[in-house]
Amino acid sequence: MSAADIDSPRLRSERERLFGPGEDGQVRALVLALARPADWDVLGRVWKGVQDELGWPAPGIAVSGTDACQLWFSLADPLPPAQAHALLECLRQRYLAEVPAHRVELMPSADGARQVPRIPAALGEEAWSAYVAPDLAPVFAETPWLDIPPRAEGQAELLSRLRPISTAECAMLLPEVAERAAAPTAQGSAASAPTVAAPASAFTDPQAFLLQVMNDERVDMALRIEAAKALLGAPARGRATSASGTATSTRKKSAAPEAG
């Protein structure tokens, strides 16, 4: 069975909703991968940290089919590959600074040459990449693949639970994102003062950042609205469930229903 056989209208729709590309080579799918080993105790800090500390929606989790566990981030608004890569680099420095660089892969690459892979896909005779549920992620630390093809509907169900990261949420980690989003408004209003993005000060509290963006009259109104929306949906601290939840599944990982 080939990767083309692991498909369904719902799976295609969910992939397009979350990871469909933008125009002119811009991207909406960002992947942070940890390999050799695919240690979920380490990568889980990123999964949990972006929710608890940044207020981001939970990223998707995938096994690469070869040697890595991956976090999949979806952007509501596409970015050029260089800026998308810079956002991932901020995450790496924040959560994985002590991890040797050769164990971490960020996709897309800054030049756009390396793009995110298609998932699910066959990577060997009995090795499939696939999206997996958070409570199953620790099972794949030593063997980050499925033994048999995942079910298309199971994969679609996992993706249906994900939400894209808004521009305001991205800007909490990389203020240049807000500056870039404001640029078209500034260019289109030559007679008025240029649009000013949110101050690039370092914020440790994401809700404080969103409040400042929402209340700053210099910031483009679209960004202020995004900040207000993010605040309305901001999780209470500690909302994210434990990233290192135990799995009682037996070794036949591919049979686990929520692995797809």
Secondary structure as the mmCIF struct_conf table of DSSP 4:
data_model
#
loop_
_struct_conf.conf_type_id
_struct_conf.id
_struct_conf.beg_label_comp_id
_struct_conf.beg_label_asym_id
_struct_conf.beg_label_seq_id
_struct_conf.end_label_comp_id
_struct_conf.end_label_asym_id
_struct_conf.end_label_seq_id
HELX_RH_3T_P HELX_RH_3T_P1 ALA A 3 ASP A 5
BEND BEND1 ILE A 6 ILE A 6
HELX_RH_AL_P HELX_RH_AL_P1 PRO A 9 PHE A 19
BEND BEND2 GLU A 23 GLU A 23
TURN_TY1_P TURN_TY1_P1 ASP A 24 GLY A 25
STRN STRN1 VAL A 27 ALA A 35
BEND BEND3 ARG A 36 PRO A 37
HELX_RH_AL_P HELX_RH_AL_P2 TRP A 40 ASP A 52
TURN_TY1_P TURN_TY1_P2 GLU A 53 LEU A 54
HELX_LH_PP_P HELX_LH_PP_P1 TRP A 56 PRO A 59
STRN STRN2 GLY A 60 VAL A 63
BEND BEND4 GLY A 65 ASP A 67
STRN STRN3 ALA A 68 LEU A 79
HELX_RH_AL_P HELX_RH_AL_P3 PRO A 81 TYR A 95
TURN_TY1_P TURN_TY1_P3 ALA A 97 GLU A 98
BEND BEND5 VAL A 99 VAL A 99
HELX_RH_3T_P HELX_RH_3T_P2 ALA A 101 ARG A 103
STRN STRN4 VAL A 104 MET A 107
BEND BEND6 PRO A 108 PRO A 108
TURN_TY1_P TURN_TY1_P4 ALA A 110 ASP A 111
BEND BEND7 GLY A 112 ARG A 114
HELX_LH_PP_P HELX_LH_PP_P2 VAL A 116 ARG A 118
BEND BEND8 ILE A 119 PRO A 120
STRN STRN5 ALA A 121 GLY A 124
TURN_TY1_P TURN_TY1_P5 GLU A 125 GLU A 126
STRN STRN6 ALA A 127 VAL A 132
HELX_RH_3T_P HELX_RH_3T_P3 PRO A 134 PHE A 140
BEND BEND9 ALA A 141 THR A 143
BEND BEND10 TRP A 145 TRP A 145
STRN STRN7 LEU A 146 LEU A 146
BEND BEND11 ASP A 147 ILE A 148
HELX_LH_PP_P HELX_LH_PP_P3 PRO A 149 ARG A 151
HELX_RH_AL_P HELX_RH_AL_P4 ALA A 152 SER A 160
TURN_TY1_P TURN_TY1_P6 ARG A 161 ARG A 161
HELX_LH_PP_P HELX_LH_PP_P4 PRO A 164 PRO A 164
STRN STRN8 ILE A 165 ILE A 165
HELX_LH_PP_P HELX_LH_PP_P5 SER A 166 SER A 166
HELX_RH_AL_P HELX_RH_AL_P5 THR A 167 ALA A 171
TURN_TY1_P TURN_TY1_P7 MET A 172 LEU A 173
TURN_TY1_P TURN_TY1_P8 PRO A 175 PRO A 175
HELX_RH_AL_P HELX_RH_AL_P6 GLU A 176 GLN A 187
TURN_TY1_P TURN_TY1_P9 GLY A 188 GLY A 188
TURN_TY1_P TURN_TY1_P10 ALA A 190 ALA A 191
BEND BEND12 SER A 192 SER A 192
HELX_LH_PP_P HELX_LH_PP_P6 ALA A 193 THR A 195
HELX_LH_PP_P HELX_LH_PP_P7 ALA A 197 PRO A 199
BEND BEND13 THR A 204 THR A 204
HELX_RH_AL_P HELX_RH_AL_P7 PRO A 206 ASN A 215
TURN_TY1_P TURN_TY1_P11 GLU A 217 ARG A 218
BEND BEND14 VAL A 219 VAL A 219
HELX_RH_AL_P HELX_RH_AL_P8 MET A 221 LEU A 232
TURN_TY1_P TURN_TY1_P12 GLY A 233 GLY A 233
HELX_LH_PP_P HELX_LH_PP_P8 ALA A 234 ALA A 236
TURN_TY1_P TURN_TY1_P13 ARG A 237 GLY A 238
BEND BEND15 ALA A 240 ALA A 240
HELX_LH_PP_P HELX_LH_PP_P9 THR A 241 SER A 242
TURN_TY1_P TURN_TY1_P14 ALA A 243 SER A 244
BEND BEND16 ARG A 251 ARG A 251
HELX_RH_3T_P HELX_RH_3T_P4 LYS A 253 ALA A 255
HELX_RH_3T_P HELX_RH_3T_P5 PRO A 257 ALA A 259
#
